[in-house]
Amino acid sequence: MASLTSQSRPDEVRRSVHQTLVHHFIDWGMVRAQIVKRTGLARQETHIARDQHSFLINLKGGARFGEDFVEGRSIGFTPRRPGSIVFVPAHREWTGWDEGDAIGSYLFVSIDTTFINQCIDSRHLVGLKPAIGFRDVMIEYSLQRIATELNNPDPISVSMAKSQAVQLFVQLLRLNGVGLEPVKGGLSPHNLKRINAMIESRPANPPSVDELIRESGVSRRHFFRAFKQSTGKTPHSYVLRHQLKFAVNLLRATDLSATEIALECGFSSSSHFTIAFKQAFGAAPSQFRKGWRC
């Protein structure tokens, strides 16, 4: 990933060894986003130390090896594939380098601290730490939604970008348990992990609610209440989000048609897939794919 500093503008990114580096940028005020597309890149050097909170997500291409440092301390290196996420809180520093695929792209989102502090108790945000190269379907969903608004802006894109920014922090807090009371009556972490594993292992044949209930080992009545408390979603919407996440990966990484992707992701028809995708991302699958490849 290319270098970004607290003083950087999109056209001032410090460059590593590359042939082309192209930016697509939009500033909504409290939320700023840019997609960086590159080709011929051998080694990427990273330096992020900003006054805003920063998120990055690999959209295409991966990093296979390198080094990462937080506040100058080595934290090892986790290979980053498409969908890998980086979070760097405001006033924290991430530096490092990586080598991997020569062709790729990533989304960079910065969020104003004053805006987030107005939406979420700032005492909870103090405990958030840099996280490099993790995966989370809900955070990925929100970043993909911001990317869609960047590629297809309209007069209400700013509202969508702000709402997704808040969702990013809500999920970060839930993942870290920062300032939150344990969810009472929810599914146990073990059961939720088993359910996620089942959903992710069967993209073409998503498990039914009855299968999820059996996997959880709790009563049907308790399952629906506990699932909503643990995930904030109904089982159906939760499984659908996983299906759409898989579809996004296929749209970015393959040339499969919408019909083929619909089947690969467990949708009953291409029309059902298109409707669900447009409701989630604000663009049809073909428009979404075109946005990444233009």
NORNORTA-V387248 format. One record per backbone hydrogen bond with DSSP energy under -0.5 kcal/mol. NH is the residue of the N-H (numbers start at 0). CO is the residue of the C=O. If there is no record, write none. Layout:
BEGIN
nh->{NH/NH}
co->{CO/CO}
END
This chain:
BEGIN
nh->{2/3/5/7/11/12/16/17/18/19/21/23/25/27/27/29/31/32/33/34/35/35/36/36/37/38/40/41/42/43/45/47/48/49/52/53/54/55/56/57/58/59/62/63/63/64/66/67/68/69/70/70/72/74/78/79/80/82/83/84/85/86/87/90/91/93/94/95/96/97/98/99/100/103/104/105/106/107/108/109/110/111/115/116/117/118/118/119/123/124/125/126/127/130/132/132/133/139/140/141/142/143/144/145/146/147/148/149/150/151/152/156/159/160/161/162/163/164/165/166/167/168/169/170/171/172/173/174/175/176/177/178/179/183/185/186/191/192/193/194/195/196/197/198/199/200/201/201/204/211/212/213/214/215/216/217/222/223/224/225/226/227/228/229/230/231/237/238/239/240/241/242/243/244/245/246/247/248/249/250/251/252/253/260/261/262/263/264/265/266/272/273/274/275/276/277/278/279/280/281/287/288/289/290/291/291/292/293}
co->{13/46/48/4/8/9/42/15/38/38/36/34/32/25/30/27/109/25/107/23/33/105/21/34/103/19/101/16/16/97/95/93/46/91/110/87/108/85/106/83/104/104/79/61/98/98/96/75/94/72/68/92/69/67/76/62/78/57/80/133/55/130/53/49/88/47/68/45/66/43/64/41/61/37/59/35/56/33/54/31/52/29/111/112/113/114/115/115/120/120/121/123/124/86/84/130/84/135/136/137/138/139/140/141/142/143/144/145/146/147/149/153/155/156/157/158/159/160/161/162/163/164/165/166/167/168/169/170/171/172/172/176/176/181/182/225/187/188/189/190/191/192/193/194/195/196/197/198/201/207/208/209/210/211/212/212/218/219/220/221/222/223/224/225/226/227/233/234/235/236/237/238/239/240/241/242/243/244/245/246/247/248/249/256/257/258/259/260/262/261/268/269/270/271/272/273/274/275/276/277/283/284/285/286/287/288/288/289}
END
